[in-house]
């Protein structure tokens, strides 16, 4: 019987503005986790947070107070999703292949629930939610391909990372309670639609720039004689 496949860990690149503070907080929390709590528990907790965030957005169509619940569940998602890897490293219980695969496939399903809930909430047009989801998945496909082909796993884009995006969403939920629509050029638009279109444009630019840059890098490194 053959042994486990050799796995080359990619270099982690993280430059988001909150990364230094977040790393200290996560290390502090990891050292104080009860022994019976392991990384799998935290991964499942983070996934549950995403599902419940999406459900809260869906229920906000009936009662806007669920927007506050959505912010709370985003915090739960941050706790589980951000702490699971740190706990494994602190306890020297790392499983690189398992951790990489499970963490990111769960993130994909979690994002589906979250954006799906937004698209059904009445605060975002379903078609725009679908385009947002497709663009997000396209960005992640490029990221994972670059991780394999180049050996660098980017955890952030400039000053922006998952934690900053969660904070922006939490703040946006509070804004939605009082101002779900904005007026642009004399026309009323859903605030979430406007924010989503900005996010779609930003992610599309990142995909295009990263694709050109990485393709050029790999071409230079594997130039044929």
C-alpha positions in Angstrom: 0.0 0.0 0.0 1.4 3.4 -1.0 1.9 6.1 1.6 0.3 9.5 1.6 0.9 11.8 -1.4 3.7 14.3 -0.8 2.3 17.7 -0.3 4.3 20.9 -0.9 3.0 23.6 1.4 2.7 26.9 -0.5 4.2 30.1 0.9 1.4 32.2 2.6 1.1 35.8 1.6 -1.0 38.0 3.9 -0.9 41.8 3.8 -4.3 42.9 4.8 -4.4 45.8 7.2 -5.7 43.9 10.2 -3.4 40.9 9.8 -0.8 41.8 12.5 -3.5 42.4 15.2 -5.6 39.4 14.1 -2.6 37.0 14.4 -2.0 38.1 17.9 -5.6 37.8 18.9 -5.9 34.4 17.3 -2.8 33.1 19.0 -4.1 34.4 22.3 -7.4 32.6 21.8 -5.7 29.4 20.6 -3.6 29.1 23.7 -6.8 29.3 25.8 -9.0 26.9 23.9 -10.2 24.0 26.1 -8.4 20.7 25.3 -11.6 19.0 24.0 -12.0 21.7 21.3 -10.1 20.8 18.1 -9.7 22.4 14.7 -12.5 20.3 13.1 -14.9 21.7 15.8 -13.9 25.3 14.8 -14.2 24.6 11.1 -17.8 23.3 11.6 -18.6 26.3 13.8 -17.4 28.6 11.1 -19.4 26.8 8.5 -22.5 27.0 10.7 -21.9 30.7 11.0 -22.0 31.1 7.3 -25.2 29.1 6.9 -26.9 31.0 9.6 -25.7 34.3 8.1 -27.4 33.4 4.8 -30.5 32.2 6.6 -30.6 35.5 8.5 -30.4 37.5 5.3 -33.3 35.4 3.9 -35.4 36.0 7.0 -34.6 39.7 6.9 -37.2 40.0 4.1 -39.8 39.3 6.8 -38.1 41.2 9.7 -35.2 43.6 9.2 -34.0 42.8 12.7 -32.5 39.6 11.2 -29.8 41.9 9.7 -28.4 42.3 13.2 -28.5 38.5 13.6 -26.5 38.2 10.3 -23.8 40.4 11.8 -23.6 38.2 14.9 -23.3 35.0 12.8 -20.6 36.7 10.7 -18.6 37.1 13.9 -19.2 33.4 14.7 -17.9 32.6 11.2 -14.8 34.7 11.8 -14.1 32.9 15.1 -14.4 29.4 13.7 -12.9 30.0 10.3 -10.0 32.1 11.4 -9.1 30.1 14.5 -9.1 26.5 13.2 -5.7 26.8 11.4 -4.1 28.8 14.2 -5.2 26.1 16.8 -3.7 23.4 14.7 -0.4 25.2 14.4 -0.2 26.1 18.1 -0.9 22.4 19.1 1.4 21.0 16.3 -1.6 19.1 15.0 -1.4 20.2 11.3 -2.8 18.2 8.4 -1.8 20.3 5.4 -3.7 18.4 2.6 -6.8 17.8 4.7 -6.8 21.3 6.2 -6.3 23.0 2.8 -9.0 21.0 1.1 -11.6 21.0 3.8 -11.2 24.6 4.7 -11.6 25.9 1.2 -14.4 23.6 0.0 -16.4 24.5 3.1 -15.7 28.2 2.4 -17.1 27.7 -1.1 -20.3 26.1 0.2 -20.5 28.8 2.9 -20.3 31.6 0.4 -23.0 29.9 -1.7 -25.3 30.0 1.4 -24.4 33.6 2.3 -24.8 35.2 -1.2 -27.8 33.0 -1.9 -29.4 34.3 1.2 -28.7 37.9 0.1 -30.1 37.2 -3.3 -33.4 36.0 -1.7 -33.5 38.7 1.0 -35.1 41.4 -1.1 -32.1 43.6 -0.4 -30.2 42.4 -3.5 -31.4 41.6 -6.9 -31.1 37.8 -7.5 -29.4 38.2 -10.9 -26.7 40.5 -9.4 -26.2 38.0 -6.5 -25.7 35.3 -9.0 -23.1 37.4 -10.9 -21.4 38.2 -7.6 -21.2 34.5 -6.7 -19.8 33.5 -10.1 -17.2 36.3 -10.0 -16.2 35.3 -6.5 -15.8 31.7 -7.5 -13.7 32.7 -10.6 -11.4 34.7 -8.3 -10.9 31.7 -6.1 -10.3 29.4 -9.0 -7.5 31.7 -10.1 -6.2 31.8 -6.5 -6.1 28.0 -6.1 -4.5 27.5 -9.5 -1.8 30.0 -8.7 -1.2 28.3 -5.3 -0.5 25.0 -7.1 1.4 26.3 -10.1 3.4 29.1 -8.5 3.5 28.0 -4.9 2.2 31.2 -3.3 -1.1 31.2 -1.4 -2.5 34.7 -1.2 -4.7 35.2 1.8 -5.4 38.9 1.0 -5.5 41.3 -1.9 -3.7 44.5 -0.9 -5.1 45.8 2.4 -8.2 43.7 2.0 -8.7 40.2 3.5 -11.6 38.1 4.7 -11.7 39.8 8.1 -11.9 43.3 6.6 -14.7 42.1 4.3 -16.7 40.7 7.3 -16.4 44.0 9.1 -17.6 45.9 6.0 -20.6 43.5 5.8 -21.4 44.0 9.4 -21.3 47.8 9.0 -23.4 47.4 5.9 -26.0 45.4 7.7 -26.5 48.3 10.2 -26.8 50.8 7.3 -29.4 48.6 5.6 -31.6 48.9 8.7 -32.1 52.6 8.0 -31.2 53.0 4.3 -31.7 50.0 2.1 -31.8 52.1 -1.1 -29.7 54.9 -2.5 -30.5 57.5 -5.2 -28.1 57.5 -8.2 -28.6 59.9 -11.1 -32.2 60.4 -9.9 -33.0 56.7 -9.8 -33.5 54.7 -6.6 -31.2 51.6 -6.4 -30.8 48.9 -3.8 -27.8 49.6 -1.7 -26.7 46.0 -1.9 -26.9 46.0 -5.7 -24.6 49.0 -5.9 -22.1 47.5 -3.4 -22.2 44.2 -5.2 -21.5 45.8 -8.6 -18.5 47.6 -7.1 -17.3 44.3 -5.7 -17.9 42.5 -9.0 -15.8 45.1 -10.8 -13.0 44.9 -8.3 -12.8 41.1 -8.3 -13.0 41.0 -12.1 -10.0 43.4 -12.3 -8.1 41.3 -9.8 -8.8 38.1 -11.8 -7.6 39.8 -15.0 -4.5 41.3 -13.5 -3.5 38.1 -11.7 -4.1 36.0 -14.8 -1.9 38.1 -17.0 0.8 38.4 -14.3 0.9 34.7 -13.4 0.7 33.6 -17.1 3.7 35.8 -17.9 5.6 34.6 -14.9 5.1 30.9 -15.8 5.8 31.5 -19.4 9.2 33.1 -18.5 10.0 30.2 -16.1 9.1 27.5 -18.6 10.2 29.1 -21.9 10.7 26.5 -24.6 14.1 26.5 -26.4 
